[in-house]
Amino acid sequence: MTDDLRLPTAEPGATPRRVLTIAGSDSGGGAGIQADMRTFALLGLHGCVAVTAVTVQNSLGVQGFQEIEPETVAAQMRSVVTDIGVGAAKTGMLASAPIIEAVAKECVGLGIGGAGSVPLVVDPVCASMHGDPLLATEALDTLRSALIPLATVVTPNLDEVALITGIQVVDQQTQRAAARSLHALGARWALVKGGHLRSSTHSPDLLFDGENFHEFDHPRIDTTHDHGAGDTLAAATTCALAHGHSVPEAIGFAKSWVTRGLEAAYPLGAGHGPVNPLWRVHKG
């Protein structure tokens, strides 16, 4: 990885690397496919989209959402991958068990994740940062059994870890236990993010491949404007994987990228502002 947090970009007129996000739309523009597409573009990749849900959302929270028909989600994936092709894909908000099942089936058919050649980042979005539910409770079993086993890397925050594994992460020991539990569900790599470990002065992320742990640690950024941090990290990871980097390299790159975005985060509306990947285009 380069020191200035850049990935190779295509020359003007040449086709860049392509990536796919399978996720929900954030009407407030801070998270979801909006955060993904900003990250993709600023890292020089062409982003494609399979929309899973349309949220009614602003800086204060999620007031509602409308799911997309599962077959329509799957059809978007087929349409993109069979024509445009993608070097890596990620999931975000999947909303329901039928959508998860449709996405998992389509991933297998398209060679995404699992034994396929296209890396898959599974960001298991279960709730918004305000605690608003974004995944039906009964869909957790489907997430565990159908999608996580396809993940090249799964990237839950601590609230999602607790829902998926039943483990409340409070220190390094429980973080390691959670990583082992996630990996046991079938993911090739499991990342337990420490951003929600508010008692720590640092933000420790832990990556596990079934044998070895890799630690990624940055000082905690003193900001309340962190909407979309998880989406942004997963999107940056996806970009790095599309360029052929290893999972530890991709996570290290994405961790640095989202840290810079947190340093440049801005207020928005009356609630939480977003992580700011636009730091890349700021003068100076």
N, C-alpha and C positions, 0 to 999 in steps of 0.2 A: 504494500500500500504506500501511497505517496504521502509526504508530510503535510501537504496543503489540502488534504481531504478532497482530492480530485480523482475521477476515474477517466480512463481514455475516452475521448469523444470522436465521433465520426467527422470527417471533413464535410463542409457544406456541399449538399447534393448527394452525399453518400448515405445509405441507410444505417441508422444507429442500431445498437442492440435493442431488443424489444422485451418488455416485461408485462405481466398481467396482474391486475389486482381484482380479486373477487370479494366484493365488500359493499357496505352500505354507503349511502350519500349523506353528508352532513350539510344541512341547509345553512348553518352558520359558517361553513368553510374552514373550520379549524381541524377537523379530524376526518376519518373515513377516506373515501376515494379522493376527496379534495386534497387532503394531506399527502396521500400516496402520489397523486399526479404531480403535485408541486415538487416533491422529492425526486421523482423520476426525471422530470424535465431539468431540474437544476443540477442533476448528476449526469445529464447528457444522454438519457435513454428515452426511447419512445414508449409511452405507457398505453396499454389497452385495458379495457374495463368490462367486467361482468357485474352489473348492479344487482345486489341481492335484496335491498330494501331502501326505501326513501324515508328519511327521518324528518320530523318536525322538531328542529333543534336550534338553540341559540347559546349564548355564553352562560345562561343560567341553568340549562339542562335540556332534557329531551321531553317534549310534550306529547309525542306520539310517533308511530311509524307505520308504514304500509309495506308488507312483504311483497316481493315479486314472485310470480309463479315459479316453482322449482324447475319446470321444463324450460321456461324462458331463461332462467339463470344458466342452465346447462347449454342451451342453444347459443347463448352469447359466447360461452367458452369455446364451443366447437367452431363457431363462425370465425373467431379470432385466430385460434391456434392452427386450424387447417389451412388458412389462407396466409396470414401474416407471420405466424410462427413466434414463439417466445423462448427466451433463454432462461427464464425463471418466473415463478408465480408466487403470489401470496394470497392468503385469505384474511379477511377481517370479520366484520359483523355478518353472521350467517342466519341469525334470527330464529330458525326453527329446525326441528329434526328432518322434515322432508327436504329442506334446502341443503342441509349438510349431507344427506344421503345422495342427493342429485349431484352435488359438487364432487363428493368422493368418487362416485361411479364414473363421472366424466373425467376426473383426474386419471383414474386407472386407464380408461380408454384412450386418453390422449398422451399417456406416458409422462404425466406430471407427478412427481413425488414417488414414494415407494420404490419399486424396482425400475421406474422410468428414468429417462435421461435428463429430465427437466427438474431442477431443484424446486422444492415447495416449502415456503415459510408459512407456518400456521400460527397466526396471531389469534388466540381463542377469545375473541371479544365477547364477554358475558354481560358487562354493565358499563355505563358511561362513568366518567370520573366523578359525577355527582351521585352515583349509585342507582341511576335509572336502568332498569333491566333491558338488555338488548339481545338476550337469548332466552328462549322459553326453558323453564327449569327441566322439563322432561327431555330436552334436547341434549343435556349433558352426557347421558349414556351414549347417545349416537356420536357425539363429539369424541368421546373416549374410544369407542369401538371402531368407528368408520373413518375418521379423518386424522386423528393424531398418529395412528400407525403409518400413515402416508407421509408424514412430515419429515423433511430433511432436517428442519429445526423447528421446534415449537417454542413460542416466546410469550408466556403469560406474565402478567403482573402478579403481585402477591395476593390480591383479592381473587383473581382467577385461579391461581394455584390452590387456594383454599377450597374453592368450589370443585375443582377437578380432582384433587388428591385427598382432600380432607385435612391437609397439614397446614397449620397456622405458622408461617415463618416469622420468627422473632429474633433469630441469631444465626450464626454461621452453621451450627449443627442442624437446625431445622431446615435451613436453606439447602444443605446437602441432602437431607432426607427427602425433601420435595423434589429435587433434581433426579434422584434415583427413582422415585415413584413415577415421575413423568416419563422418564426413559423407559421404564418397565411397561408403559402403555404402548410402546412400539416406535416412538419417534427415534430417528437416528441420532439426533442431538437434542438435548433439553436445556433451555435457558431459563433460569429463574431470576427475574429482574428484581433489583433492590430499590427501585425508585420510590416505592410506597413504604419503605422501612424508615418512617419519619423520625425514629429515635436516633438514627445514625447521622453523623455529620458528613458521611460519604454515601454514594449511591452504588453499592456493590452488586454487580451482576455475576452469576455463576453459570458456566456452561459445562455440560457433562455428556460424554459419549458412551457411557457404559463402563469405562475403565478409568479415564482421566478427567480431572476437573481443570477448567481454565477460568481464572478470575479476571474480571474487568472492573476497575474501580476508578471513579472520579469524585472529586469533592462535590458535595451537594450544592446545586445552584439555588440561591435564596430568591425564589420567585414563586408566586401563586399562579403564574400564567404558564401552565404546562399541558393545556388541552392538546391532544393529538400526539403526545410524546411516544406512546406505544406504537401507533400507526407509523410515525415517522421512522422509528428505529427499525421496524419490520420492513418498511419500504426501502430504506438504505441498505439493509442486509440483502434484500432481494436483488438490488442493483449490483452489489458486489459479487454475489453468487453468479449472476448472469455474465459477469466478466471472468468467471472461472476461478475465483478465489476460494480458498478453503472456508469452512464454516467458522473456525476461530478467527481467521483474518477478516471475514465479512462482519462478524459481530464486533470485533475491535474497531473496524472502520465506522460501523453504524453507531456505536457507543460514542465515539468522538464527534460524529456528525450531529447527533441529537443533543449532545452537551453544548455544542456551539449554538444550536437552535434555542436552547433554554437560556443561554447567556443573552441572546438577542430577542427574547420573547417580549411581547407587547400587550398592553391592556386592550380589551375589546368589549364593548357593551357594558353591562352592569355586573358581569360575573367574571369567569376565568377567560383570559386571553390565550392565544395559541402559541405553541412552539413555533419559532420563526426560521424556516429554512432559507428565507430571503436574505439572511446575513451574507450569503455568498455574493449577492449583487450590490450590497451596500458599499458606497465609496469608503476607502480606507479600511 
